[in-house]
Amino acid sequence: MMVGSSNQPPPPMNSVAVISPQFCVGYPVDLTISRKLMTLQDGTFGVTDINGNIMFQIKGKLFSIHDRRVLLDAAGNPIITFQQKLITAHRRWQAFRGDSTDSKNLIFSARKSSLLQFKTKLDVFLASNTREDICDFRIEGSWLERSCLIYAGNTNNIVAQVSSKLNY
C-alpha cells in the first residue's frame, strides 16, 4: 500500500505538499532504509515499510561528478532526482521533478547553513523562493546519531522527524 493512498486519511489542511499530496499523511509513518541493495558500481538503497514492503528506491552511481541520485516509487517510476551542484560555497543540492535535471523542473534546493558545522544544518528553498532570503524549511540533525528534525522556515515548528531505532 502506498503512503497517502486513497484509503488513508487526507493530509492536514496546513500541510505543504513539496513533491505530491499522495506522499503526505497526517500521522507518523515508520520507514527503514535498507542497504542490502547496494553494489560496488551502483549505490541503490531500498526504503521499506514496517512489513518489509518496498515503498521507494534510491538509485545512483557511487562515483559520479554530480553525485546524482533518483528516488523511485514502489513501481520503479522516477519521483525526484537529486544532484549536487558543482562550485558552490555552501555545498548545495538540487532536487528536480522525475528523472530531469532541467532548471524548469527544479522543486527545491538545499544548502549548508554555514561553512563550518559541528552538527548538520541545512536551509531548504522551494523553487518559487528565488530570493532565498528566508528558507522554506530548515533541517538540523546529526549523522552520528542518525536523526534530524525538519522545521517550517526559521520557526521552531517541527514538520517532520527522522530518528534511528537501534535493534540489539
N, C-alpha and C positions, 0 to 999 in steps of 0.2 A: 504494500500500500504506500502510496506517495505522500509525503508530508504535505498537508494542506489540500488533500483531495476533497472531492465533493461531499464525502460523508464525515468530514471533520468540521468542527465549529469554525465560523468565519474568524478572520484575524480581528484584533481590537480596532475600534474606529480610529484611534490616534496613531496607528502604525504606519510606517513608511515602507512600501514595497520597493526596495532598491533594485532587485533583479526581476521578480514577478510575484504577484499576490499568491500564486499557488505554493510558494515556499514559505509563507507566513502563517503562523498559528499563534494562538493566544495562550499557550501553555508550554512548559519546558519539554524538549524532545532530547532524549539521550541518543547520541550518535557516537560511533567509535571509528577512529582511523586505523585501518589495517595496513601494515607494511608488508604483508605476505605477497603482494602483487609486484613488489619491487624486483627489478633485474639489474644487471650491470649496465645495460645500454639504455634502459627505459626506467624512468622514475615514476612508476604508476602506483597509486595508493587507492585503496577502496575505503568507502565510508559506509558503514553498516548501521542498521538499527539494532535494538536490543535483542532481536530474534536472529541476527546474523544476516538479514536480507540486505543486499547491496542497494543503497539509496543513491549514491553518487560514486564517480570515479574521478581521480585526478591524474591526468596523463601529461607527461612531459619528458624531455630529454634531460639526463643528468648533467651533461656538459654541453651547454649552448651559450651563444653570445648574450641573448636577452633573457636567459633562464625562463623560457616560455612554458606555461602550464595551461591545460584546458580542463575545465570542470565539466563532466558529462553527467546526464541524468541516468537513472537505472537502465533505460533502454539504449544508452550509448549516444544520445543526442547532445551536441555541444551546447552548454548553457552560457558559459563565460570563459574568456581567455585572459589570463594574467601574463604580463611580461614586465620585466624590469626595464625602466627607461635608462638608456646609457647617458653618461656625462651629466649627472645631477649632483648638487651639493648634499642633499638630504636623503639620497638613495630612494628614489621614487619608483613605485609600482603602478602600472595602469591596468584597468580591467575593462574589457570590451565585450559587447554582446556576441554570443555564439562563438564561432571559430574565427572571428575577424580581429584584425589589429588596425583597422581603418579608423582614423580620428572621428569620423561621423558616428561610429558605433561605440565611442567611449562612454562608459557608465560612471566610473569613478576613478580617482587616483588616490594613492596613499603614500605618505612620506614620513620619515622620521621627524619628530617634533623639534629635535635639536641634534647637532652633530655628535656630541658626546653624551652617551646614555649609559646608566647602570642597569636600569630596567627599561624594557621596550615601551616606547611611547610613540604612537603613530597618529597623524592627523589625516582624516579621510575627507575628500572633497568630491561631491557629486559633480558630474559633467556640467550641469547647469550653473554651478558655482565657479564661474570663470575668474572672478576677482581673488578668490581664495584668501580673503581677509579673515574669515571665521570658518573653522572646519564644520562640516555637517555631522561628523561622528569623530570620536576620539577613542583610541584603543590603548589601554595600559595593561601591561602584563609582564610575565616572567617566563622565558623559555625554560629555565631551570625547574621552575615549579609547574610548568605545563599548564598555565592558566592565564586568563585575561578577562578584563571587563570592557564592554563596549558602551560608551556613553553617547547621548544625544548632544552633539555640538560641544561647546565648552561648559556644559552643565554637569551636575552630579547625578542626572537621571540615567540609570542603567537600563539599556535596551536589550542587552544580551550578555551572556556569561559563558565562558568556556573554562572547564575545570577538569583535572585529571583524576580519575578514580583508579587507585592502585589496588590490584588484587594480589594478595600474597598466598 
